[in-house]
């Protein structure tokens, strides 16, 4: 893919379509991870129990 002009207005990581899409995807992924982390911290015992249940339930 071609690069957007060497403009200082566009960060180097976003000067190609691939770079832009990658940055957007990573931003979304980190948002989801942050939401999950917040939920775990709100109910750490319940979240831990659910994770343990999934792990050991999959072993049956």
ROVEX-452445 format. One record per residue: z, y, x of N, C-alpha, C in turn. Coordinates in steps of 0.02 Angstrom, whole numbers. Each point is the difference from the previous one (the first is absolute). Layout:
<atoms>
+--------+--------+--------+--------+--------+--------+--------+--------+--------+
:   n.zz :   n.yy :   n.xx :  ca.zz :  ca.yy :  ca.xx :   c.zz :   c.yy :   c.xx :
+--------+--------+--------+--------+--------+--------+--------+--------+--------+
:      Z :      Y :      X :      Z :      Y :      X :      Z :      Y :      X :
...
+--------+--------+--------+--------+--------+--------+--------+--------+--------+
</atoms>
This chain:
<atoms>
+--------+--------+--------+--------+--------+--------+--------+--------+--------+
:   n.zz :   n.yy :   n.xx :  ca.zz :  ca.yy :  ca.xx :   c.zz :   c.yy :   c.xx :
+--------+--------+--------+--------+--------+--------+--------+--------+--------+
:      0 :    -59 :     42 :      0 :     59 :    -42 :      0 :     62 :     44 :
:    -28 :     52 :    -26 :     -3 :     61 :     38 :     67 :     37 :     -2 :
:      8 :     43 :     47 :     62 :     39 :      3 :    -11 :     66 :    -34 :
:     53 :     23 :    -32 :      0 :     68 :    -26 :     -1 :     46 :     60 :
:    -26 :     58 :     -6 :     -5 :     45 :     57 :     64 :      3 :     42 :
:     -5 :     22 :     59 :     57 :      3 :     45 :     45 :     59 :    -18 :
:      8 :     10 :    -64 :     40 :     55 :    -26 :     74 :    -11 :     13 :
:     35 :     53 :     16 :     72 :     -6 :     11 :     38 :     -3 :    -66 :
:    -35 :      8 :    -56 :     31 :     -2 :    -66 :     12 :    -72 :    -23 :
:    -34 :    -48 :     31 :      6 :    -70 :    -21 :     32 :    -39 :     57 :
:     56 :    -35 :    -14 :     31 :    -40 :     53 :    -48 :    -53 :     26 :
:      7 :    -18 :     64 :    -45 :    -48 :     31 :      1 :    -67 :    -37 :
:     59 :    -22 :    -25 :      4 :    -64 :    -35 :    -40 :     -1 :    -65 :
:    -12 :     58 :    -28 :    -35 :      4 :    -64 :    -71 :     26 :      7 :
:    -27 :      1 :     60 :    -67 :     27 :      9 :    -54 :    -50 :    -18 :
:     18 :    -63 :    -14 :    -48 :    -49 :    -24 :     25 :    -27 :    -67 :
:    -45 :    -29 :    -38 :     20 :    -30 :    -64 :     50 :    -56 :     13 :
:    -12 :    -40 :     51 :     46 :    -55 :     15 :     70 :     25 :     17 :
:      3 :     53 :     40 :     64 :     28 :     19 :     37 :     29 :    -60 :
:    -37 :     34 :    -43 :     29 :     29 :    -60 :     28 :    -54 :    -46 :
:    -40 :    -52 :    -13 :     22 :    -54 :    -44 :     60 :    -36 :     30 :
:     -1 :    -11 :     65 :     57 :    -33 :     33 :     63 :     41 :     -7 :
:     -4 :     65 :     11 :     58 :     43 :     -6 :     27 :      0 :    -72 :
:    -44 :      2 :    -49 :     21 :     -1 :    -70 :     33 :    -66 :    -18 :
:    -29 :    -55 :     24 :     28 :    -66 :    -15 :     68 :     -8 :     32 :
:      8 :     22 :     62 :     65 :     -5 :     33 :     51 :     45 :    -34 :
:    -20 :     59 :    -21 :     46 :     44 :    -37 :     25 :    -33 :    -63 :
:    -45 :    -33 :    -38 :     20 :    -35 :    -60 :     45 :    -59 :     15 :
:    -15 :    -37 :     53 :     40 :    -57 :     19 :     71 :     22 :     19 :
:      6 :     53 :     39 :     65 :     25 :     20 :     40 :     26 :    -60 :
:    -34 :     27 :    -50 :     33 :     23 :    -61 :     30 :    -59 :    -37 :
:    -39 :    -55 :     -6 :     25 :    -60 :    -34 :     58 :    -30 :     38 :
:     -5 :     -4 :     66 :     55 :    -26 :     41 :     62 :     43 :    -10 :
:     -8 :     65 :     -1 :     57 :     45 :    -11 :     32 :    -10 :    -68 :
:    -41 :    -10 :    -52 :     27 :    -13 :    -66 :     40 :    -65 :     -2 :
:    -27 :    -52 :     32 :     36 :    -64 :      3 :     65 :      7 :     39 :
:     -1 :     37 :     54 :     60 :     10 :     40 :     53 :     37 :    -41 :
:    -20 :     50 :    -38 :     47 :     36 :    -42 :     30 :    -46 :    -52 :
:    -41 :    -43 :    -31 :     26 :    -47 :    -50 :     49 :    -49 :     31 :
:    -15 :    -23 :     60 :     45 :    -47 :     35 :     67 :     33 :     14 :
:     -2 :     62 :     22 :     63 :     35 :     17 :     41 :     16 :    -62 :
:    -32 :      8 :    -57 :     37 :     14 :    -62 :     39 :    -62 :    -23 :
:    -30 :    -59 :     10 :     31 :    -63 :    -22 :    -11 :    -52 :     54 :
:     35 :      8 :     56 :    -12 :    -44 :     57 :     19 :    -72 :    -13 :
:     54 :    -13 :    -37 :     20 :    -69 :    -14 :    -51 :    -33 :    -46 :
:    -20 :     35 :    -52 :    -50 :    -28 :    -46 :    -67 :    -12 :     33 :
:    -21 :     47 :     41 :    -64 :     -7 :     35 :      3 :    -58 :     50 :
:     56 :     -5 :     35 :      7 :    -55 :     48 :     -1 :    -67 :    -35 :
:     33 :     -4 :    -57 :      2 :    -63 :    -39 :    -70 :    -17 :    -25 :
:    -38 :     50 :    -22 :    -68 :    -13 :    -24 :    -45 :    -25 :     56 :
:      7 :     30 :     59 :    -41 :    -22 :     57 :     19 :    -71 :     21 :
:     64 :    -14 :      3 :     22 :    -68 :     18 :    -24 :    -50 :    -52 :
:      3 :     18 :    -63 :    -26 :    -44 :    -53 :    -74 :    -14 :      7 :
:    -39 :     51 :     18 :    -72 :    -10 :     10 :    -13 :    -45 :     59 :
:     36 :     10 :     55 :    -11 :    -40 :     61 :     18 :    -73 :    -13 :
:     61 :    -11 :    -25 :     22 :    -70 :    -10 :    -32 :    -31 :    -61 :
:    -20 :     40 :    -48 :    -36 :    -26 :    -57 :    -69 :    -26 :     19 :
:    -30 :     33 :     50 :    -67 :    -21 :     23 :      3 :    -65 :     39 :
:     59 :    -17 :     25 :      7 :    -61 :     40 :      8 :    -62 :    -43 :
:     12 :      9 :    -64 :     10 :    -58 :    -44 :    -64 :    -37 :    -13 :
+--------+--------+--------+--------+--------+--------+--------+--------+--------+
</atoms>
